[in-house]
Amino acid sequence: MVGAPELNIKDMVTVLLASGPSVDDLIAYCLPETLQERTQYLLDKMRDEGLTAPEQQEMDELVQLDHLIALVKSKTRLAWLERM
């Protein structure tokens, strides 16, 4: 079983944004492999046997923040294209 990561996704995203990333850094950003593995584990478990309440809460948070990251990347690309 893949355990919950020590540093949560909100921490990872806020650390990235606080570091003053370049446009390239924002566009290239991917979740660390440990979080990708955890997400896949939760998806598989949700499909096969269902999630516990804490796991469902974790999954909901992962989905929301994945959407946020996608929005940041999209808006960054648009802003970059508008400057060209």
Z-matrix of the N, CA and C atoms (Angstrom, degrees):
N
C 1 1.454
C 2 1.519 1 108.99
N 3 1.321 2 116.68 1 141.41
C 4 1.450 3 122.77 2 178.28
C 5 1.513 4 107.96 3 -91.02
N 6 1.321 5 116.92 4 119.09
C 7 1.463 6 121.43 5 -177.80
C 8 1.516 7 112.08 6 -77.92
N 9 1.305 8 114.87 7 163.23
C 10 1.457 9 120.86 8 177.50
C 11 1.530 10 109.11 9 -65.30
N 12 1.326 11 117.95 10 137.52
C 13 1.457 12 120.85 11 -178.60
C 14 1.529 13 111.51 12 -67.38
N 15 1.334 14 115.88 13 153.15
C 16 1.455 15 120.17 14 -179.32
C 17 1.523 16 111.69 15 -70.44
N 18 1.316 17 117.56 16 -43.87
C 19 1.453 18 122.58 17 178.46
C 20 1.520 19 106.91 18 -95.85
N 21 1.331 20 117.00 19 119.85
C 22 1.463 21 117.41 20 -175.25
C 23 1.524 22 111.62 21 -78.04
N 24 1.301 23 114.68 22 168.31
C 25 1.467 24 120.34 23 -174.13
C 26 1.528 25 111.78 24 -63.77
N 27 1.328 26 117.90 25 -36.09
C 28 1.467 27 119.29 26 177.73
C 29 1.515 28 110.33 27 -60.87
N 30 1.327 29 116.50 28 -42.18
C 31 1.466 30 120.35 29 177.94
C 32 1.522 31 110.60 30 -61.36
N 33 1.317 32 116.41 31 -44.47
C 34 1.468 33 120.33 32 -178.09
C 35 1.522 34 111.49 33 -62.56
N 36 1.325 35 116.13 34 -43.94
C 37 1.462 36 120.06 35 -178.48
C 38 1.524 37 110.60 36 -69.37
N 39 1.325 38 118.21 37 -42.79
C 40 1.465 39 119.42 38 -179.47
C 41 1.526 40 111.63 39 -68.10
N 42 1.334 41 118.01 40 -35.01
C 43 1.470 42 120.69 41 175.25
C 44 1.530 43 109.21 42 -62.96
N 45 1.330 44 116.92 43 -44.16
C 46 1.464 45 120.31 44 177.92
C 47 1.524 46 110.60 45 -59.09
N 48 1.317 47 117.66 46 -50.98
C 49 1.462 48 120.94 47 -176.25
C 50 1.527 49 111.87 48 -66.40
N 51 1.320 50 117.27 49 -36.09
C 52 1.462 51 121.08 50 179.49
C 53 1.527 52 112.41 51 -70.37
N 54 1.322 53 116.80 52 -19.77
C 55 1.469 54 120.19 53 -178.56
C 56 1.525 55 112.65 54 -77.89
N 57 1.329 56 116.98 55 -4.27
C 58 1.456 57 120.14 56 -179.13
C 59 1.513 58 112.20 57 67.66
N 60 1.327 59 117.32 58 54.72
C 61 1.464 60 120.44 59 -175.44
C 62 1.524 61 112.42 60 -66.64
N 63 1.308 62 115.09 61 153.51
C 64 1.465 63 120.22 62 174.41
C 65 1.532 64 108.81 63 -74.91
N 66 1.303 65 115.60 64 168.39
C 67 1.463 66 120.38 65 175.85
C 68 1.518 67 109.62 66 -57.86
N 69 1.318 68 116.83 67 -43.70
C 70 1.469 69 120.81 68 179.72
C 71 1.526 70 111.23 69 -61.60
N 72 1.346 71 116.33 70 -40.29
C 73 1.468 72 119.97 71 178.92
C 74 1.528 73 111.01 72 -62.79
N 75 1.330 74 116.33 73 -43.03
C 76 1.473 75 119.62 74 -179.69
C 77 1.523 76 111.14 75 -64.81
N 78 1.312 77 116.10 76 -45.25
C 79 1.461 78 119.89 77 -177.52
C 80 1.528 79 110.90 78 -66.41
N 81 1.319 80 117.31 79 -35.69
C 82 1.470 81 121.35 80 -177.09
C 83 1.528 82 113.25 81 -84.69
N 84 1.330 83 117.92 82 -7.84
C 85 1.460 84 120.24 83 -173.49
C 86 1.528 85 111.99 84 -60.20
N 87 1.305 86 115.04 85 132.22
C 88 1.464 87 123.01 86 173.26
C 89 1.516 88 107.71 87 -132.39
N 90 1.300 89 115.88 88 149.51
C 91 1.457 90 119.35 89 176.35
C 92 1.526 91 109.32 90 -62.76
N 93 1.315 92 116.67 91 147.48
C 94 1.468 93 119.32 92 176.45
C 95 1.528 94 110.65 93 -57.77
N 96 1.311 95 115.36 94 153.05
C 97 1.457 96 120.62 95 -176.55
C 98 1.531 97 111.88 96 -57.65
N 99 1.334 98 117.28 97 -35.03
C 100 1.471 99 119.10 98 179.87
C 101 1.520 100 111.15 99 -61.70
N 102 1.332 101 117.45 100 -38.88
C 103 1.471 102 120.17 101 178.01
C 104 1.520 103 111.36 102 -72.98
N 105 1.317 104 117.20 103 -35.71
C 106 1.454 105 119.84 104 176.17
C 107 1.531 106 110.25 105 -62.94
N 108 1.336 107 116.34 106 -41.69
C 109 1.463 108 120.45 107 178.13
C 110 1.525 109 111.02 108 -65.74
N 111 1.316 110 116.54 109 -40.66
C 112 1.470 111 120.46 110 179.40
C 113 1.531 112 109.71 111 -63.82
N 114 1.311 113 116.68 112 -42.44
C 115 1.463 114 120.76 113 179.06
C 116 1.524 115 110.42 114 -61.47
N 117 1.318 116 116.49 115 -44.57
C 118 1.471 117 119.90 116 179.24
C 119 1.526 118 110.59 117 -63.17
N 120 1.329 119 116.88 118 -41.42
C 121 1.461 120 121.15 119 177.61
C 122 1.531 121 110.30 120 -58.68
N 123 1.336 122 116.67 121 -46.77
C 124 1.464 123 120.18 122 -179.12
C 125 1.529 124 111.22 123 -65.14
N 126 1.334 125 117.14 124 -39.64
C 127 1.465 126 120.24 125 177.44
C 128 1.526 127 111.20 126 -61.96
N 129 1.338 128 115.68 127 -45.01
C 130 1.463 129 119.55 128 179.36
C 131 1.525 130 111.12 129 -63.60
N 132 1.318 131 116.24 130 -43.86
C 133 1.468 132 120.19 131 -179.28
C 134 1.521 133 110.80 132 -65.83
N 135 1.341 134 116.31 133 -39.51
C 136 1.467 135 120.40 134 179.17
C 137 1.530 136 109.86 135 -60.88
N 138 1.311 137 116.29 136 -41.98
C 139 1.468 138 121.43 137 179.73
C 140 1.527 139 111.69 138 -68.92
N 141 1.330 140 117.05 139 -42.27
C 142 1.462 141 121.45 140 -172.07
C 143 1.527 142 114.73 141 -82.95
N 144 1.311 143 116.99 142 -43.51
C 145 1.466 144 118.46 143 -173.12
C 146 1.520 145 114.97 144 -139.66
N 147 1.305 146 116.57 145 -6.52
C 148 1.458 147 119.99 146 -178.44
C 149 1.519 148 111.32 147 92.29
N 150 1.316 149 115.07 148 159.74
C 151 1.459 150 121.77 149 -177.38
C 152 1.518 151 110.51 150 -105.77
N 153 1.319 152 115.21 151 151.66
C 154 1.460 153 119.99 152 171.13
C 155 1.525 154 107.32 153 -73.36
N 156 1.309 155 117.04 154 166.71
C 157 1.473 156 120.41 155 179.46
C 158 1.534 157 111.81 156 -57.71
N 159 1.343 158 119.30 157 -45.75
C 160 1.468 159 118.68 158 178.16
C 161 1.538 160 112.89 159 -64.24
N 162 1.330 161 117.00 160 -36.80
C 163 1.463 162 120.11 161 177.37
C 164 1.521 163 110.96 162 -67.03
N 165 1.334 164 117.15 163 -38.85
C 166 1.461 165 120.33 164 178.31
C 167 1.523 166 110.18 165 -64.92
N 168 1.327 167 116.42 166 -39.38
C 169 1.463 168 120.47 167 177.58
C 170 1.537 169 109.96 168 -63.34
N 171 1.316 170 116.54 169 -43.00
C 172 1.469 171 121.16 170 177.57
C 173 1.526 172 110.31 171 -61.82
N 174 1.330 173 116.44 172 -44.21
C 175 1.461 174 120.65 173 179.90
C 176 1.522 175 110.84 174 -63.00
N 177 1.324 176 116.69 175 -43.86
C 178 1.467 177 120.57 176 178.16
C 179 1.526 178 110.73 177 -58.62
N 180 1.320 179 116.93 178 -42.28
C 181 1.461 180 121.49 179 179.17
C 182 1.530 181 110.48 180 -65.12
N 183 1.312 182 117.11 181 -42.30
C 184 1.463 183 120.56 182 178.32
C 185 1.527 184 111.15 183 -61.35
N 186 1.314 185 116.73 184 -43.03
C 187 1.466 186 120.93 185 -179.84
C 188 1.526 187 110.51 186 -64.80
N 189 1.329 188 117.46 187 -46.14
C 190 1.463 189 120.92 188 179.87
C 191 1.524 190 111.49 189 -60.39
N 192 1.317 191 116.30 190 -44.53
C 193 1.454 192 118.85 191 -178.10
C 194 1.525 193 111.89 192 -73.77
N 195 1.315 194 117.75 193 -29.08
C 196 1.457 195 120.17 194 174.03
C 197 1.525 196 109.86 195 -63.23
N 198 1.314 197 116.06 196 -40.64
C 199 1.466 198 120.46 197 176.85
C 200 1.525 199 110.56 198 -64.79
N 201 1.323 200 116.96 199 -41.39
C 202 1.463 201 121.19 200 178.62
C 203 1.534 202 110.46 201 -61.43
N 204 1.323 203 116.77 202 -45.24
C 205 1.464 204 120.61 203 178.86
C 206 1.522 205 110.46 204 -61.45
N 207 1.327 206 116.65 205 -42.37
C 208 1.468 207 120.32 206 178.36
C 209 1.527 208 110.80 207 -61.37
N 210 1.339 209 117.26 208 -40.85
C 211 1.466 210 120.79 209 177.78
C 212 1.519 211 111.48 210 -64.50
N 213 1.320 212 117.35 211 -44.60
C 214 1.467 213 121.14 212 178.97
C 215 1.526 214 109.78 213 -59.90
N 216 1.323 215 116.84 214 -44.75
C 217 1.460 216 120.28 215 179.14
C 218 1.527 217 111.27 216 -62.40
N 219 1.322 218 116.91 217 -44.14
C 220 1.470 219 120.61 218 -179.23
C 221 1.521 220 111.29 219 -63.76
N 222 1.319 221 116.60 220 -45.87
C 223 1.471 222 120.25 221 -179.33
C 224 1.526 223 110.76 222 -67.73
N 225 1.320 224 117.20 223 -33.60
C 226 1.461 225 120.57 224 176.61
C 227 1.525 226 110.22 225 -65.21
N 228 1.331 227 116.66 226 -44.39
C 229 1.473 228 120.42 227 177.88
C 230 1.528 229 110.88 228 -61.08
N 231 1.337 230 116.43 229 -45.07
C 232 1.467 231 120.11 230 179.80
C 233 1.523 232 111.49 231 -61.66
N 234 1.321 233 116.85 232 -45.63
C 235 1.458 234 120.81 233 179.46
C 236 1.529 235 110.68 234 -61.93
N 237 1.326 236 116.59 235 -39.78
C 238 1.454 237 121.31 236 178.94
C 239 1.529 238 110.62 237 -64.50
N 240 1.340 239 116.40 238 -44.14
C 241 1.478 240 120.54 239 179.85
C 242 1.524 241 112.02 240 -65.50
N 243 1.332 242 116.91 241 -35.15
C 244 1.463 243 120.61 242 -179.63
C 245 1.520 244 111.60 243 -68.02
N 246 1.322 245 117.56 244 -25.97
C 247 1.463 246 120.95 245 179.74
C 248 1.520 247 111.82 246 -80.77
N 249 1.296 248 117.82 247 -13.13
C 250 1.474 249 120.32 248 -177.28
C 251 1.503 250 110.88 249 -78.57
